Amino acid sequence: MLCTVLIVRFFGSEIYAGLIVDLSYISILTILLEIVPTNYILFKVQDDPTRYQGLAFLAVISFLILMIATYVAYKFLGIFYTNNLWIILYVSSIAIKKYIDIKLQSSGHLSEYFLIEFRGAVLRLTLLYLLFLLSTPPPVAVWASLTISTILTQSIWFAKNGTERKAFKNSINRSSWKQLTGDMHSYLPYYLGITLKRGGNNLTPILANVFFKDKEVLGAFFLAYRGLQFTIGQLRTIEGLLNHRNTLNKIKSISTKNKTVVATVCQFTCIVISIGILMLSGIKIYSFYAVLILSFSVWISMFAMIERANAYSTYNIKSVNFSIAGYIIVYISMVSLSSSFGIKGQIAYSILLVVSDLAYLGTILIFKNNVKYDNK
């Protein structure tokens, strides 16, 4: 969050808007990592710990695939707002990050996961400030700080975990490959959901980039949206806990009243954080009403998170697929209609976003008991 403030303070809201759009395209590109679906393997390694052997092999292969794919996108397709070589290295490092995330979440070691994230944030802040003092060009400063901090935190983790280094050294073997390919029939039902989810998660930056013609206004909206993302990001740390079956059962047993209290506190936190980011960034063209409307997505996300984790834990992924499809259809339709009728502004877009989130939650609730998937 502090990185967001520094980027806008040092380099302007337009550079920040470009960063958000590029990260969305990167997120779509890294769908290549889902050859072995994350939500499948997270629970499968808990049921069968021998599956860890194939994860290191997958990380190595994914690293190479992402490096090639990103280079092609960078060199020949020109899809990125900012073109510099740091992007290629950053995208490749996401393959290793996925390995670490799965390892720690599936084993219930979330405190170690949070420590890695904290180290990365501190390193990124430090590097960003140093590069600013050295008058580094804005795109290079932004991407170099992100890439170097990510790789350094990964290096620290591997330096402290000798068994993990050994796992990577022994990863290129036939048994690892056979472990991954042996469950191909179980992966197929996940692919539609992965594609829908990745597209849905990145709709806001991509559609907003089209909806807002003024890039400074776009940057202001992204800053307000950053407060929402930060709050939901904290909730998703809970979702990481929900990937552990015992924890999921405990969360499901909490009363609706207590869940409502938590959602209310999170909504208030979202409002405070969004306004704080906007004020600290020195942005003048923001709407308090847009911030207030966006904050209602916190409620929706919290209850949707629990329903989603429950569906994945029972391998009932079709209900999740339906919910994401409903979200995407409603979101794109509403943005298209708004543009056709000349409806503009941060408040209007915030309403579209919240209504789309409601469509997601409503759909997963409707279909969760009507659609079953038998994982064999």
LINHUDA-V409475 format. One record per pair of residues at least 12 apart in sequence whose ideal C-beta (glycine too) atoms are under 7 Angstrom apart, sorted by the first residue. I is the first residue (numbers start at 1). J is the second residue. Records with the same first field share a line. If there is no record, write none. Layout:
# LINHUDA-V409475
I = J / J
This chain:
# LINHUDA-V409475
1 = 230 / 277
2 = 125
3 = 124 / 125 / 128
4 = 16 / 223 / 226 / 277
5 = 277 / 280 / 281
6 = 125 / 128 / 129
7 = 19 / 142
8 = 223 / 281 / 283
9 = 281 / 282
10 = 132
11 = 138 / 142
13 = 216 / 219 / 220 / 283
14 = 215 / 216 / 219
15 = 138 / 142
16 = 219 / 222
17 = 215 / 218 / 219 / 222
18 = 81 / 82
19 = 142
20 = 205 / 222
21 = 81 / 205 / 209
22 = 80 / 81 / 82
24 = 202 / 205 / 206
25 = 79 / 80
26 = 91
27 = 198 / 201 / 202
28 = 198 / 202
29 = 69 / 70 / 73 / 91
30 = 66 / 91 / 94
31 = 194 / 195 / 198
32 = 62 / 65 / 66 / 69
33 = 62 / 94 / 95 / 98
34 = 194
36 = 58 / 180 / 187
37 = 187 / 190 / 194
38 = 98 / 102
39 = 190 / 312
40 = 186 / 187 / 190
41 = 102
42 = 102 / 105 / 106 / 243
43 = 313
45 = 106
46 = 106 / 245
51 = 179
53 = 175 / 176 / 179
54 = 176 / 179 / 180
55 = 99 / 102 / 103
56 = 99 / 167 / 168 / 171
57 = 171 / 172 / 176 / 177
58 = 180
59 = 95 / 96 / 98 / 99
60 = 168 / 171 / 172
62 = 95
63 = 92 / 95 / 96
66 = 91 / 92 / 94 / 95
67 = 88 / 92
70 = 87 / 88 / 91 / 92
71 = 88
74 = 87 / 88
82 = 139 / 143
84 = 139 / 140 / 143
86 = 140 / 143 / 144 / 147
87 = 143
89 = 147
90 = 143 / 146 / 147 / 150
93 = 147 / 150 / 151 / 154
96 = 154
97 = 150 / 154
100 = 116 / 154 / 157
101 = 113
105 = 240 / 243
106 = 243
108 = 244
110 = 240 / 241
113 = 240
114 = 237
116 = 153 / 157
119 = 153 / 156
120 = 149 / 150 / 153
123 = 149 / 152 / 153
124 = 145 / 146 / 149
127 = 145 / 148 / 149
128 = 141 / 145
131 = 144 / 145
186 = 375
189 = 317 / 373
190 = 317
192 = 321
193 = 317 / 320 / 321 / 324
196 = 321 / 324 / 325 / 328
197 = 324
199 = 328
200 = 324 / 327 / 328
203 = 328 / 331
204 = 225 / 353
207 = 335
208 = 221 / 349
211 = 335 / 339 / 349
216 = 285
217 = 285
220 = 283 / 285 / 286
221 = 346 / 349
223 = 277 / 278 / 281 / 283
224 = 274 / 278 / 286 / 290 / 291 / 294
225 = 294
226 = 277
227 = 270 / 273 / 274 / 277
228 = 270 / 274 / 294 / 295 / 297 / 298
230 = 273
231 = 266 / 269 / 270 / 273 / 298
232 = 298 / 301
235 = 266 / 301 / 302 / 305
239 = 305 / 309
242 = 309
243 = 309
245 = 313
248 = 309 / 310 / 313
251 = 306
252 = 306 / 310
259 = 302
262 = 302
263 = 298 / 299 / 302
266 = 298 / 302
267 = 295 / 296 / 298 / 299
270 = 295 / 298
271 = 291 / 292 / 295
274 = 291 / 294
275 = 291
287 = 346 / 347
289 = 347
290 = 346 / 347 / 350
293 = 347 / 350 / 351 / 354
294 = 350 / 353
296 = 354
297 = 353 / 354 / 357
300 = 357 / 358 / 361
301 = 357
303 = 361
304 = 360 / 361 / 364
307 = 364 / 365 / 368
308 = 320 / 364
311 = 368
315 = 373 / 375
316 = 371 / 372 / 373
317 = 373
318 = 371 / 373
319 = 364 / 367 / 368 / 371
320 = 364
322 = 363 / 367 / 371
323 = 360 / 363 / 364
324 = 360
326 = 359 / 360 / 363
327 = 356 / 359 / 360
330 = 355 / 356 / 359
331 = 352 / 356
334 = 352 / 355 / 356
335 = 352
338 = 352
